[in-house]
Every structure is written in structure tokens, then in C-alpha cells.
């Protein structure tokens, strides 16, 4: 049997089961109200009622409610244990069937108690409202249509109740202007109510979804911020002992050069110094990307200067093709030159690594002018690599996640770059490029120095 997660997400299962439990409570209230009204009319008003039929309909409603409650509870229990048996129930379609059943039961109760002449015919509206809240738009339309058809059925035929004799809405009354106007008004109100309740429920669900996404993004940002702080702290703490080791290794190397020792020992000491330099380079990148350079004071700097500094320090600058207008190149804004250059360099270097030699990376630089008037610097970076899989696209930017070989990267480049760009109020996005390759889009709001 398929797992729950093959059919629907855990959140959807839990949400539908919770909605089903809420509906069972509402239906128990309705069942209690039906029994109370039947008992009051029979015992105190002394009206002749078709008690066997009425009580049978109420019993069927109660029986269906027990079944709905059982399946909803079972769904929640099996969801906690990750059991596959819950797959497929309860769903919106199941709840729609329950509400259609309620419309049929209400029609039966009204049929045996005077039909459309019974004021409780207005309870069709309650079913329509509930359907609009808990079901999809199409199910809500179906419930509304069924209610209108039930009302029409009661206007045409019903079990006679003497208290409603002479009513213009009784089934035995002549079909005239009054009946026609009532039916048209009922159908129109049902349609309007369905539309507005469905739209309102849809807006609420969309808002809840947006809030949930925003909450996840906030939680992710907090985790990344904590990791950035940890990286900066680790860089500071490790810098001092590594510097001491570097000094000692240098002294040892100079001393060994004067001694007659095996060449293997000298190579080992040289290797120690190389690895120390590599560690220092890694710590420098961790500290600069994790906040040290991001805290760099803002100075007026042209966008062209930032790109020049970015490319100048790269290993293969000749493989980077920059497309930028002169007006954009000369535009000056308040930006942290060192931090931003290092961040952009990480992206360009990743593009070069993905493109392989002799592939090129193309950079397009423009300035966007949003409606609110604040300029935004947009950089679009195209590489000529093979592109990223869906899994890599989903995880890119996670700390210590990398597709490079061991020793070629720490998996912090995109993470630290995003940290710098978001610290400037910007955004960083990746997308697949057709027919192959990856497109990276950087947008940074520009602050212009004012007198």
C-alpha cells in the first residue's frame, strides 16, 4: 500500500482530519437541535408528526457522524505513527460527500414537516456557508445547487402538516408569483453566498499559506544567521593558534635548511606551511563572508569599480565576459566594496568551475527603476555548464553543501554570499538555463549619497 506521503503531504492530511473533527462537532450540535425541535413540537405543540421517519433520518445523521469522527481520529493516530493505512481519508471530497448527505437529510426532515412552508428551510443556507468555508469552490457550488434543487423539490411536493395549511409556500398551494419569487430569491441568495464565502475562505487559506512560508523563511534565516555567527567566531578563535603554528613552522623550516636532514622531512615541513596558508585563507573567507566584511563602512563607489575588483582577483578573469552600459558602470552608490566584491567573486568562480575550461561566464549589469522610485542594481550571471539538478537547486545555499570534489570547496561560498547580499537588502536567485547551464540573478537596492 502506498504511503501517506505518496498521496498528500502530512500537513494536508492533518488539516483535512482537523476540519473533519470540527465538522463532527458542528453536526452534533445540529443533531441535538433537530431532536430538541422535534420533541418540543410533538410534546408541547401537540402536532402530529411522522416520528418514525424523522427519527430515522436523525439516526442516520448521527451514525454518519460517528463514522466521520472515527475515520478522522484514526487518520490523526496513524499520521503520528507514519502508518500507510490512513492514505486517502479524510479528503475534501469525503467532506463534500458528507455535506451533500446533510442536504439530503435536511430535505427529508423538511419534507415530513411541511416542506418549503416550514421556516427551517432557511437552514439550507447554513450548509451552503459551511461548504464555502471547508470545501473547494466547485464543491461549494455543488452543495449550493443541491440546496436549490432541494428547495424546488419541497415547493413541488411535501408531507402535509396542518399548522402550515394555507401557506403560499406549501406544496399543495397554487404555483404563482409568490412561489416563483421565493424560489428565485432563494437561488440568487444561495449563489451570492456561495461566491462570497468561497472567496473569503480562499483568501484566508492563501494568507495562512503565505504566513507559513514567511515563518519558515524567518526560521531558516535565523539558523543561517546563527551559523554565520558561529563561522565568524570560529575564524577569530582559530586565527591566533594558527598564526602561532605558522611562526613556529617558519622558524623550524629555516633551522632545518641549515641542518643535514633527509629531504622527506623538509617536504613534510613545507607541506605543513602550505596547509597552514590554506587554513588561513579559509578562515579569512569565513570571517569576511560571515559578517566582518559585511560590516565594512559604506562608501560611494561606482558599480564598474566593484566589478573590476571582483574580476581582477579571479584565477581566470579572461573567461568572464561583462556586458554593462557606460551609464551603469559610472553610477555611484553607497556599498561595501570589499565585501560585495568577494561575494560576487564567489558566484563568478562557481560559474567558471561549472563551465569548465574553456567555457565562459557572461555577466549582464543593469539598473532597474521600480515604481516606488528606488533604484536596484541587477546582475544576471550565465554559466555554460551542464546545469543543476532539482535536488541541487533546492539545497543550493545551505551551509557546507557542495557538489565539488573533496578539497575543492567547503560549501560556504553561496551561503556567505547570500548573507552579504541579504544584509544589503538584496536577493539572490538561481534558475535553470535552456538548453543548459544556470542563471544566477542578484538584485541589490542602491543608496545614493545625498548632500
C-alpha positions as a Markdown table, in Angstrom:
| # | Residue | x | y | z |
|---|---|---|---|---|
| 1 | Unk | 0.0 | 0.0 | 0.0 |
| 2 | Unk | 1.2 | 3.5 | -0.8 |
| 3 | Unk | 2.5 | 5.7 | 2.0 |
| 4 | Unk | 0.5 | 8.8 | 3.0 |
| 5 | Unk | 3.3 | 10.9 | 1.7 |
| 6 | Unk | 2.8 | 9.4 | -1.8 |
| 7 | Unk | -0.7 | 10.8 | -1.9 |
| 8 | Unk | -0.7 | 14.0 | 0.1 |
| 9 | Unk | 1.5 | 16.0 | 2.3 |
| 10 | Unk | 1.4 | 15.5 | 6.1 |
| 11 | Unk | 0.1 | 19.0 | 6.5 |
| 12 | Unk | -2.8 | 18.4 | 4.1 |
| 13 | Unk | -3.7 | 15.1 | 5.9 |
| 14 | Unk | -3.6 | 16.8 | 9.3 |
| 15 | Unk | -5.6 | 19.8 | 8.1 |
| 16 | Unk | -8.3 | 17.7 | 6.5 |
| 17 | Unk | -8.6 | 15.5 | 9.6 |
| 18 | Unk | -8.9 | 18.5 | 11.9 |
| 19 | Unk | -11.5 | 20.0 | 9.6 |
| 20 | Unk | -13.4 | 16.7 | 9.8 |
| 21 | Unk | -13.3 | 16.8 | 13.6 |
| 22 | Unk | -14.6 | 20.4 | 13.6 |
| 23 | Unk | -17.4 | 19.3 | 11.3 |
| 24 | Unk | -18.4 | 16.5 | 13.6 |
| 25 | Unk | -18.8 | 18.9 | 16.5 |
| 26 | Unk | -21.0 | 21.2 | 14.3 |
| 27 | Unk | -23.1 | 18.2 | 13.2 |
| 28 | Unk | -23.6 | 17.0 | 16.8 |
| 29 | Unk | -25.0 | 20.5 | 17.6 |
| 30 | Unk | -27.3 | 20.2 | 14.6 |
| 31 | Unk | -28.4 | 16.7 | 15.6 |
| 32 | Unk | -29.2 | 18.0 | 19.2 |
| 33 | Unk | -31.1 | 20.9 | 17.8 |
| 34 | Unk | -33.2 | 18.6 | 15.5 |
| 35 | Unk | -34.1 | 16.3 | 18.4 |
| 36 | Unk | -35.0 | 19.3 | 20.6 |
| 37 | Unk | -37.3 | 20.9 | 17.9 |
| 38 | Unk | -39.0 | 17.5 | 17.2 |
| 39 | Unk | -39.5 | 16.9 | 20.9 |
| 40 | Unk | -40.9 | 20.4 | 21.5 |
| 41 | Unk | -43.3 | 20.3 | 18.6 |
| 42 | Unk | -44.6 | 16.8 | 19.5 |
| 43 | Unk | -44.8 | 17.2 | 23.2 |
| 44 | Unk | -45.8 | 20.8 | 23.7 |
| 45 | Unk | -47.4 | 21.9 | 20.5 |
| 46 | Unk | -49.2 | 18.5 | 20.1 |
| 47 | Unk | -48.7 | 18.5 | 16.4 |
| 48 | Unk | -49.0 | 15.2 | 14.5 |
| 49 | Unk | -45.5 | 14.3 | 13.2 |
| 50 | Unk | -44.2 | 11.4 | 11.2 |
| 51 | Unk | -41.9 | 10.4 | 14.1 |
| 52 | Unk | -40.6 | 7.1 | 12.8 |
| 53 | Unk | -39.4 | 8.8 | 9.6 |
| 54 | Unk | -38.0 | 11.9 | 11.3 |
| 55 | Unk | -36.1 | 9.9 | 14.0 |
| 56 | Unk | -34.7 | 7.5 | 11.3 |
| 57 | Unk | -33.3 | 10.5 | 9.4 |
| 58 | Unk | -31.7 | 11.9 | 12.6 |
| 59 | Unk | -30.3 | 8.5 | 13.5 |
| 60 | Unk | -28.7 | 8.2 | 10.0 |
| 61 | Unk | -27.1 | 11.6 | 10.6 |
| 62 | Unk | -25.8 | 10.5 | 14.0 |
| 63 | Unk | -24.5 | 7.3 | 12.5 |
| 64 | Unk | -22.6 | 9.1 | 9.7 |
| 65 | Unk | -21.2 | 11.5 | 12.3 |
| 66 | Unk | -19.8 | 8.7 | 14.4 |
| 67 | Unk | -18.2 | 7.2 | 11.2 |
| 68 | Unk | -16.7 | 10.6 | 10.3 |
| 69 | Unk | -15.3 | 11.1 | 13.8 |
| 70 | Unk | -13.8 | 7.6 | 13.8 |
| 71 | Unk | -12.0 | 8.0 | 10.5 |
| 72 | Unk | -10.7 | 11.4 | 11.3 |
| 73 | Unk | -9.3 | 10.2 | 14.7 |
| 74 | Unk | -7.8 | 7.2 | 13.0 |
| 75 | Unk | -6.2 | 9.4 | 10.4 |
| 76 | Unk | -4.5 | 11.5 | 13.1 |
| 77 | Unk | -3.4 | 8.5 | 15.1 |
| 78 | Unk | -1.9 | 6.8 | 12.1 |
| 79 | Unk | -0.3 | 10.0 | 11.0 |
| 80 | Unk | 1.6 | 10.1 | 14.3 |
| 81 | Unk | 2.9 | 6.6 | 13.7 |
| 82 | Unk | 3.5 | 7.1 | 10.0 |
| 83 | Unk | 1.1 | 4.3 | 9.1 |
| 84 | Unk | 0.1 | 3.9 | 5.4 |
| 85 | Unk | -3.4 | 2.9 | 6.2 |
| 86 | Unk | -4.6 | 6.5 | 6.5 |
| 87 | Unk | -3.9 | 7.3 | 2.8 |
| 88 | Unk | -6.9 | 8.8 | 1.1 |
| 89 | Unk | -9.1 | 9.7 | 4.1 |
| 90 | Unk | -10.4 | 12.2 | 5.0 |
| 91 | Unk | -10.1 | 14.4 | 2.0 |
| 92 | Unk | -12.1 | 17.4 | 0.8 |
| 93 | Unk | -14.1 | 15.1 | -1.5 |
| 94 | Unk | -15.1 | 13.0 | 1.5 |
| 95 | Unk | -16.2 | 16.1 | 3.4 |
| 96 | Unk | -18.1 | 17.2 | 0.3 |
| 97 | Unk | -20.0 | 13.9 | 0.3 |
| 98 | Unk | -20.9 | 14.4 | 4.0 |
| 99 | Unk | -22.3 | 17.8 | 3.3 |
| 100 | Unk | -24.3 | 16.6 | 0.3 |
| 101 | Unk | -25.7 | 13.9 | 2.6 |
| 102 | Unk | -26.7 | 16.6 | 5.1 |
| 103 | Unk | -28.5 | 18.5 | 2.4 |
| 104 | Unk | -30.4 | 15.3 | 1.5 |
| 105 | Unk | -31.2 | 14.7 | 5.3 |
| 106 | Unk | -32.4 | 18.3 | 5.7 |
| 107 | Unk | -34.6 | 17.9 | 2.6 |
| 108 | Unk | -36.1 | 14.7 | 4.1 |
| 109 | Unk | -36.8 | 16.4 | 7.5 |
| 110 | Unk | -38.5 | 19.3 | 5.8 |
| 111 | Unk | -40.4 | 17.0 | 3.6 |
| 112 | Unk | -42.1 | 15.4 | 6.6 |
| 113 | Unk | -42.7 | 18.7 | 8.4 |
| 114 | Unk | -44.5 | 20.9 | 5.9 |
| 115 | Unk | -41.9 | 21.4 | 3.1 |
| 116 | Unk | -41.0 | 24.9 | 2.0 |
| 117 | Unk | -43.7 | 26.3 | 4.3 |
| 118 | Unk | -41.5 | 25.3 | 7.3 |
| 119 | Unk | -39.3 | 28.3 | 8.3 |
| 120 | Unk | -36.4 | 25.9 | 9.0 |
| 121 | Unk | -36.0 | 25.8 | 5.2 |
| 122 | Unk | -33.5 | 28.6 | 5.8 |
| 123 | Unk | -31.1 | 26.0 | 7.3 |
| 124 | Unk | -30.1 | 25.3 | 3.7 |
| 125 | Unk | -28.1 | 28.5 | 4.0 |
| 126 | Unk | -26.1 | 27.0 | 6.9 |
| 127 | Unk | -25.0 | 24.1 | 4.7 |
| 128 | Unk | -24.0 | 26.4 | 1.9 |
| 129 | Unk | -21.9 | 28.6 | 4.3 |
| 130 | Unk | -20.1 | 25.6 | 5.8 |
| 131 | Unk | -19.4 | 24.2 | 2.4 |
| 132 | Unk | -17.9 | 27.6 | 1.3 |
| 133 | Unk | -15.6 | 27.6 | 4.3 |
| 134 | Unk | -14.3 | 24.0 | 4.3 |
| 135 | Unk | -14.6 | 22.9 | 0.7 |
| 136 | Unk | -13.2 | 23.9 | -2.7 |
| 137 | Unk | -15.1 | 26.4 | -4.9 |
| 138 | Unk | -16.5 | 23.6 | -7.1 |
| 139 | Unk | -17.7 | 21.6 | -4.1 |
| 140 | Unk | -19.4 | 24.7 | -2.7 |
| 141 | Unk | -21.2 | 25.3 | -6.0 |
| 142 | Unk | -22.3 | 21.7 | -5.9 |
| 143 | Unk | -23.7 | 22.0 | -2.4 |
| 144 | Unk | -25.5 | 25.2 | -3.3 |
| 145 | Unk | -27.0 | 23.7 | -6.4 |
| 146 | Unk | -28.2 | 20.6 | -4.4 |
| 147 | Unk | -29.8 | 23.0 | -1.8 |
| 148 | Unk | -31.6 | 24.9 | -4.6 |
| 149 | Unk | -32.9 | 21.7 | -6.0 |
| 150 | Unk | -34.0 | 20.5 | -2.6 |
| 151 | Unk | -35.9 | 23.8 | -2.1 |
| 152 | Unk | -37.6 | 23.3 | -5.5 |
| 153 | Unk | -38.5 | 19.7 | -4.6 |
| 154 | Unk | -40.2 | 20.9 | -1.4 |
| 155 | Unk | -42.1 | 23.6 | -3.2 |
| 156 | Unk | -43.5 | 20.9 | -5.5 |
| 157 | Unk | -44.2 | 18.1 | -3.0 |
| 158 | Unk | -44.1 | 17.5 | 0.7 |
| 159 | Unk | -45.9 | 15.7 | 3.6 |
| 160 | Unk | -48.8 | 17.9 | 4.7 |
| 161 | Unk | -48.6 | 19.5 | 8.2 |
| 162 | Unk | -51.9 | 21.1 | 9.3 |
| 163 | Unk | -50.2 | 24.0 | 11.0 |
| 164 | Unk | -49.0 | 25.3 | 7.6 |
| 165 | Unk | -52.3 | 24.9 | 5.8 |
| 166 | Unk | -53.0 | 28.0 | 3.7 |
| 167 | Unk | -49.3 | 28.9 | 3.4 |
| 168 | Unk | -48.4 | 30.3 | -0.1 |
| 169 | Unk | -45.2 | 28.1 | 0.1 |
| 170 | Unk | -47.0 | 24.8 | 0.8 |
| 171 | Unk | -46.6 | 22.2 | -1.9 |
| 172 | Unk | -50.4 | 22.0 | -2.3 |
| 173 | Unk | -50.7 | 25.8 | -2.9 |
| 174 | Unk | -51.0 | 27.0 | -6.4 |
| 175 | Unk | -47.7 | 27.9 | -8.1 |
| 176 | Unk | -47.9 | 31.6 | -8.6 |
| 177 | Unk | -46.0 | 34.8 | -8.2 |
| 178 | Unk | -45.2 | 34.2 | -4.5 |
| 179 | Unk | -43.7 | 30.8 | -5.0 |
| 180 | Unk | -41.8 | 31.9 | -8.1 |
| 181 | Unk | -40.4 | 35.0 | -6.3 |
| 182 | Unk | -39.4 | 32.9 | -3.3 |
| 183 | Unk | -37.6 | 30.3 | -5.4 |
| 184 | Unk | -35.7 | 32.9 | -7.5 |
| 185 | Unk | -34.7 | 34.8 | -4.3 |
| 186 | Unk | -33.5 | 31.6 | -2.7 |
| 187 | Unk | -31.5 | 30.5 | -5.7 |
| 188 | Unk | -30.0 | 34.0 | -6.1 |
| 189 | Unk | -29.0 | 34.4 | -2.4 |
| 190 | Unk | -27.5 | 30.9 | -2.5 |
| 191 | Unk | -25.3 | 31.8 | -5.4 |
| 192 | Unk | -24.2 | 35.1 | -3.9 |
| 193 | Unk | -23.5 | 33.5 | -0.6 |
| 194 | Unk | -21.5 | 30.7 | -2.2 |
| 195 | Unk | -19.4 | 33.1 | -4.1 |
| 196 | Unk | -18.5 | 35.4 | -1.3 |
| 197 | Unk | -17.9 | 32.8 | 1.4 |
| 198 | Unk | -15.8 | 30.7 | -1.0 |
| 199 | Unk | -13.7 | 33.8 | -2.0 |
| 200 | Unk | -13.3 | 34.8 | 1.7 |
| 201 | Unk | -12.2 | 31.3 | 2.6 |
| 202 | Unk | -9.8 | 31.2 | -0.3 |
| 203 | Unk | -8.2 | 34.5 | 0.8 |
| 204 | Unk | -7.8 | 33.2 | 4.4 |
| 205 | Unk | -6.2 | 30.0 | 3.2 |
| 206 | Unk | -3.8 | 31.9 | 0.9 |
| 207 | Unk | -2.9 | 34.2 | 3.8 |
| 208 | Unk | -2.3 | 31.3 | 6.1 |
| 209 | Unk | -0.1 | 29.7 | 3.4 |
| 210 | Unk | 1.9 | 32.9 | 3.0 |
| 211 | Unk | 2.3 | 33.3 | 6.7 |
| 212 | Unk | 3.5 | 29.7 | 7.0 |
| 213 | Unk | 6.1 | 30.3 | 4.2 |
| 214 | Unk | 7.2 | 33.5 | 5.8 |
| 215 | Unk | 7.6 | 31.7 | 9.1 |
| 216 | Unk | 9.7 | 29.0 | 7.5 |
| 217 | Unk | 11.9 | 31.6 | 5.8 |
| 218 | Unk | 12.3 | 33.5 | 9.0 |
| 219 | Unk | 13.3 | 30.3 | 10.9 |
| 220 | Unk | 15.7 | 29.4 | 8.1 |
| 221 | Unk | 17.2 | 32.9 | 8.2 |
| 222 | Unk | 17.7 | 32.7 | 11.9 |
| 223 | Unk | 19.5 | 29.3 | 11.6 |
| 224 | Unk | 21.7 | 30.7 | 8.8 |
| 225 | Unk | 22.5 | 33.8 | 10.9 |
| 226 | Unk | 23.5 | 31.6 | 13.8 |
| 227 | Unk | 25.8 | 29.6 | 11.6 |
| 228 | Unk | 27.3 | 32.8 | 10.2 |
| 229 | Unk | 28.0 | 34.0 | 13.8 |
| 230 | Unk | 29.5 | 30.6 | 14.6 |
| 231 | Unk | 31.7 | 30.8 | 11.5 |
| 232 | Unk | 32.9 | 34.3 | 12.4 |
| 233 | Unk | 33.6 | 33.2 | 16.0 |
| 234 | Unk | 35.5 | 30.1 | 14.8 |
| 235 | Unk | 37.5 | 32.2 | 12.5 |
| 236 | Unk | 38.5 | 34.6 | 15.3 |
| 237 | Unk | 39.3 | 31.8 | 17.8 |
| 238 | Unk | 41.3 | 29.7 | 15.3 |
| 239 | Unk | 43.3 | 32.6 | 13.8 |
| 240 | Unk | 45.5 | 33.1 | 16.9 |
| 241 | Unk | 46.7 | 29.5 | 17.4 |
| 242 | Unk | 47.2 | 29.0 | 13.6 |
| 243 | Unk | 49.3 | 32.2 | 13.5 |
| 244 | Unk | 51.5 | 30.8 | 16.3 |
| 245 | Unk | 51.9 | 27.5 | 14.5 |
| 246 | Unk | 52.8 | 29.3 | 11.3 |
| 247 | Unk | 55.6 | 31.3 | 13.1 |
| 248 | Unk | 56.9 | 28.1 | 14.6 |
| 249 | Unk | 56.7 | 26.2 | 11.3 |
| 250 | Unk | 58.6 | 29.1 | 9.6 |
| 251 | Unk | 61.4 | 29.0 | 12.3 |
| 252 | Unk | 61.6 | 25.2 | 12.0 |
| 253 | Unk | 61.9 | 25.4 | 8.2 |
| 254 | Unk | 64.7 | 27.9 | 8.4 |
| 255 | Unk | 66.6 | 25.8 | 11.1 |
| 256 | Unk | 66.2 | 22.6 | 9.1 |
| 257 | Unk | 67.6 | 24.3 | 6.0 |
| 258 | Unk | 70.9 | 24.6 | 7.9 |
| 259 | Unk | 70.9 | 21.0 | 9.0 |
| 260 | Unk | 71.8 | 17.9 | 7.1 |
| 261 | Unk | 68.5 | 16.1 | 7.3 |
| 262 | Unk | 66.5 | 13.8 | 4.9 |
| 263 | Unk | 64.7 | 15.6 | 2.1 |
| 264 | Unk | 61.5 | 13.9 | 3.1 |
| 265 | Unk | 61.4 | 15.8 | 6.4 |
| 266 | Unk | 61.9 | 19.1 | 4.7 |
| 267 | Unk | 59.0 | 18.3 | 2.3 |
| 268 | Unk | 56.8 | 17.5 | 5.3 |
| 269 | Unk | 57.6 | 20.8 | 6.9 |
| 270 | Unk | 56.8 | 22.6 | 3.6 |
| 271 | Unk | 53.5 | 20.8 | 3.5 |
| 272 | Unk | 52.7 | 22.0 | 7.0 |
| 273 | Unk | 53.3 | 25.6 | 5.9 |
| 274 | Unk | 51.1 | 25.1 | 2.8 |
| 275 | Unk | 48.3 | 23.7 | 4.7 |
| 276 | Unk | 48.6 | 26.5 | 7.3 |
| 277 | Unk | 48.3 | 29.0 | 4.5 |
| 278 | Unk | 45.2 | 27.2 | 3.2 |
| 279 | Unk | 43.6 | 27.2 | 6.6 |
| 280 | Unk | 44.3 | 31.0 | 6.9 |
| 281 | Unk | 42.7 | 31.5 | 3.5 |
| 282 | Unk | 39.6 | 29.5 | 4.6 |
| 283 | Unk | 39.3 | 31.4 | 7.9 |
| 284 | Unk | 39.6 | 34.7 | 6.0 |
| 285 | Unk | 36.7 | 33.8 | 3.8 |
| 286 | Unk | 34.6 | 32.6 | 6.7 |
| 287 | Unk | 35.2 | 35.8 | 8.6 |
| 288 | Unk | 34.6 | 38.1 | 5.7 |
| 289 | Unk | 31.5 | 36.4 | 4.5 |
| 290 | Unk | 30.1 | 35.8 | 7.9 |
| 291 | Unk | 29.9 | 39.4 | 8.8 |
| 292 | Unk | 33.3 | 41.0 | 9.3 |
| 293 | Unk | 33.4 | 42.5 | 5.7 |
| 294 | Unk | 29.7 | 42.9 | 5.6 |
| 295 | Unk | 30.1 | 45.4 | 8.5 |
| 296 | Unk | 32.5 | 47.4 | 6.3 |
| 297 | Unk | 31.7 | 51.0 | 6.2 |
| 298 | Unk | 29.7 | 52.2 | 3.2 |
| 299 | Unk | 31.5 | 54.5 | 0.8 |
| 300 | Unk | 30.4 | 56.0 | -2.6 |
| 301 | Unk | 31.8 | 53.6 | -5.2 |
| 302 | Unk | 30.9 | 53.1 | -8.8 |
| 303 | Unk | 29.4 | 49.8 | -10.0 |
| 304 | Unk | 32.2 | 49.5 | -12.5 |
| 305 | Unk | 34.8 | 49.6 | -9.8 |
| 306 | Unk | 33.1 | 46.9 | -7.9 |
| 307 | Unk | 33.0 | 44.6 | -11.0 |
| 308 | Unk | 36.7 | 45.5 | -11.8 |
| 309 | Unk | 37.8 | 44.5 | -8.3 |
| 310 | Unk | 35.7 | 41.4 | -8.4 |
| 311 | Unk | 37.2 | 40.1 | -11.7 |
| 312 | Unk | 40.8 | 41.3 | -11.0 |
| 313 | Unk | 41.3 | 38.8 | -8.2 |
| 314 | Unk | 39.9 | 35.8 | -10.0 |
| 315 | Unk | 42.0 | 32.9 | -11.3 |
| 316 | Unk | 40.9 | 33.2 | -14.9 |
| 317 | Unk | 39.4 | 36.7 | -15.5 |
| 318 | Unk | 39.7 | 36.3 | -19.3 |
| 319 | Unk | 36.8 | 33.8 | -19.2 |
| 320 | Unk | 34.4 | 36.4 | -17.7 |
| 321 | Unk | 32.5 | 38.5 | -20.3 |
| 322 | Unk | 30.9 | 41.6 | -18.8 |
| 323 | Unk | 28.1 | 43.4 | -20.6 |
| 324 | Unk | 27.5 | 46.8 | -18.9 |
| 325 | Unk | 26.4 | 50.2 | -20.3 |
| 326 | Unk | 28.6 | 53.2 | -19.6 |
| 327 | Unk | 25.9 | 54.9 | -17.5 |
| 328 | Unk | 25.6 | 51.9 | -15.3 |
| 329 | Unk | 29.3 | 51.5 | -15.0 |
| 330 | Unk | 29.8 | 55.1 | -13.8 |
| 331 | Unk | 26.8 | 55.1 | -11.4 |
| 332 | Unk | 27.9 | 55.6 | -7.8 |
| 333 | Unk | 26.1 | 54.2 | -4.8 |
| 334 | Unk | 26.9 | 53.6 | -1.1 |
| 335 | Unk | 28.1 | 50.0 | -1.0 |
| 336 | Unk | 30.7 | 47.9 | 0.9 |
| 337 | Unk | 33.3 | 47.5 | -1.9 |
| 338 | Unk | 35.4 | 44.7 | -0.4 |
| 339 | Unk | 32.5 | 42.6 | 1.0 |
| 340 | Unk | 30.4 | 42.9 | -2.2 |
| 341 | Unk | 33.4 | 42.2 | -4.5 |
| 342 | Unk | 34.2 | 39.0 | -2.5 |
| 343 | Unk | 30.5 | 37.9 | -2.6 |
| 344 | Unk | 30.2 | 38.4 | -6.4 |
| 345 | Unk | 33.6 | 36.7 | -6.9 |
| 346 | Unk | 32.2 | 33.6 | -5.2 |
| 347 | Unk | 29.3 | 33.5 | -7.7 |
| 348 | Unk | 31.5 | 34.1 | -10.8 |
| 349 | Unk | 34.1 | 31.5 | -9.6 |
| 350 | Unk | 31.4 | 28.9 | -9.2 |
| 351 | Unk | 30.2 | 29.7 | -12.7 |
| 352 | Unk | 33.7 | 29.2 | -14.1 |
| 353 | Unk | 34.1 | 26.0 | -12.2 |
| 354 | Unk | 30.8 | 24.7 | -13.6 |
| 355 | Unk | 31.6 | 25.9 | -17.1 |
| 356 | Unk | 34.9 | 24.0 | -17.3 |
| 357 | Unk | 37.7 | 25.2 | -19.5 |
| 358 | Unk | 37.5 | 27.0 | -22.0 |
| 359 | Unk | 33.8 | 27.8 | -21.2 |
| 360 | Unk | 32.9 | 31.4 | -20.4 |
| 361 | Unk | 30.7 | 33.1 | -17.9 |
| 362 | Unk | 28.5 | 36.1 | -19.1 |
| 363 | Unk | 27.6 | 38.9 | -16.8 |
| 364 | Unk | 24.9 | 41.5 | -17.6 |
| 365 | Unk | 24.6 | 44.5 | -15.4 |
| 366 | Unk | 21.6 | 46.9 | -15.4 |
| 367 | Unk | 19.9 | 49.3 | -13.1 |
| 368 | Unk | 16.1 | 48.8 | -12.5 |
| 369 | Unk | 13.8 | 51.6 | -11.6 |
| 370 | Unk | 10.8 | 50.2 | -9.6 |
| 371 | Unk | 7.6 | 52.2 | -9.2 |
| 372 | Unk | 8.5 | 53.4 | -5.8 |
| 373 | Unk | 11.5 | 55.2 | -7.3 |
| 374 | Unk | 14.4 | 53.4 | -5.6 |
| 375 | Unk | 17.0 | 52.1 | -8.0 |
| 376 | Unk | 18.0 | 48.4 | -7.9 |
| 377 | Unk | 21.3 | 47.0 | -9.3 |
| 378 | Unk | 20.6 | 43.8 | -11.1 |
| 379 | Unk | 23.4 | 41.4 | -12.1 |
| 380 | Unk | 22.5 | 38.4 | -14.3 |
| 381 | Unk | 25.2 | 35.7 | -14.4 |
| 382 | Unk | 25.0 | 33.0 | -17.1 |
| 383 | Unk | 27.4 | 30.0 | -17.0 |
| 384 | Unk | 27.9 | 27.4 | -19.7 |
| 385 | Unk | 27.9 | 24.3 | -17.5 |
| 386 | Unk | 25.6 | 21.3 | -17.5 |
| 387 | Unk | 23.1 | 22.9 | -15.1 |
| 388 | Unk | 21.9 | 21.8 | -11.7 |
| 389 | Unk | 19.6 | 19.0 | -10.8 |
| 390 | Unk | 16.3 | 19.7 | -8.9 |
| 391 | Unk | 17.9 | 18.4 | -5.7 |
| 392 | Unk | 21.0 | 20.7 | -6.0 |
| 393 | Unk | 18.7 | 23.6 | -6.9 |
| 394 | Unk | 16.7 | 23.0 | -3.8 |
| 395 | Unk | 19.7 | 22.8 | -1.5 |
| 396 | Unk | 22.0 | 25.4 | -3.0 |
| 397 | Unk | 23.0 | 28.0 | -0.4 |
| 398 | Unk | 22.8 | 25.5 | 2.5 |
| 399 | Unk | 26.0 | 25.7 | 4.7 |
| 400 | Unk | 28.6 | 23.1 | 3.8 |
| 401 | Unk | 26.6 | 21.7 | 0.9 |
| 402 | Unk | 28.8 | 21.5 | -2.3 |
| 403 | Unk | 28.9 | 19.5 | -5.5 |
| 404 | Unk | 32.7 | 19.9 | -5.8 |
| 405 | Unk | 35.2 | 17.2 | -5.1 |
| 406 | Unk | 36.6 | 16.8 | -1.7 |
| 407 | Unk | 39.2 | 19.5 | -1.0 |
| 408 | Unk | 38.0 | 21.8 | -3.8 |
| 409 | Unk | 35.3 | 23.7 | -1.8 |
| 410 | Unk | 33.8 | 23.9 | 1.7 |
| 411 | Unk | 30.2 | 24.6 | 0.6 |
| 412 | Unk | 30.2 | 28.0 | 2.2 |
| 413 | Unk | 30.6 | 30.2 | -0.9 |
| 414 | Unk | 26.9 | 30.7 | -1.8 |
| 415 | Unk | 25.9 | 30.7 | 1.9 |
| 416 | Unk | 28.3 | 33.5 | 2.8 |
| 417 | Unk | 27.5 | 35.4 | -0.5 |
| 418 | Unk | 23.8 | 35.3 | 0.3 |
| 419 | Unk | 24.5 | 36.5 | 3.8 |
| 420 | Unk | 26.3 | 39.6 | 2.4 |
| 421 | Unk | 23.7 | 40.3 | -0.3 |
| 422 | Unk | 20.7 | 39.9 | 2.0 |
| 423 | Unk | 22.5 | 42.1 | 4.6 |
| 424 | Unk | 22.3 | 44.9 | 1.9 |
| 425 | Unk | 18.6 | 44.3 | 1.5 |
| 426 | Unk | 19.1 | 42.4 | -1.8 |
| 427 | Unk | 18.2 | 39.0 | -3.1 |
| 428 | Unk | 19.9 | 36.0 | -4.8 |
| 429 | Unk | 18.1 | 33.6 | -7.0 |
| 430 | Unk | 19.1 | 30.6 | -9.2 |
| 431 | Unk | 17.3 | 29.2 | -12.2 |
| 432 | Unk | 17.9 | 26.6 | -14.9 |
| 433 | Unk | 19.0 | 27.9 | -18.2 |
| 434 | Unk | 17.9 | 26.5 | -21.5 |
| 435 | Unk | 19.3 | 24.4 | -23.1 |
| 436 | Unk | 22.0 | 24.0 | -20.4 |
| 437 | Unk | 23.6 | 25.9 | -17.7 |
| 438 | Unk | 22.5 | 28.0 | -14.7 |
| 439 | Unk | 21.3 | 31.6 | -14.4 |
| 440 | Unk | 22.1 | 33.5 | -11.2 |
| 441 | Unk | 20.2 | 36.8 | -10.6 |
| 442 | Unk | 21.5 | 39.3 | -8.0 |
| 443 | Unk | 19.4 | 42.3 | -7.0 |
| 444 | Unk | 20.7 | 45.0 | -4.6 |
| 445 | Unk | 18.9 | 48.2 | -3.7 |
| 446 | Unk | 21.1 | 51.2 | -4.3 |
| 447 | Unk | 21.5 | 54.0 | -1.8 |
| 448 | Unk | 22.8 | 57.2 | -3.2 |
| 449 | Unk | 24.8 | 59.7 | -1.2 |
| 450 | Unk | 22.9 | 63.0 | -0.7 |
| 451 | Unk | 24.2 | 66.4 | 0.2 |
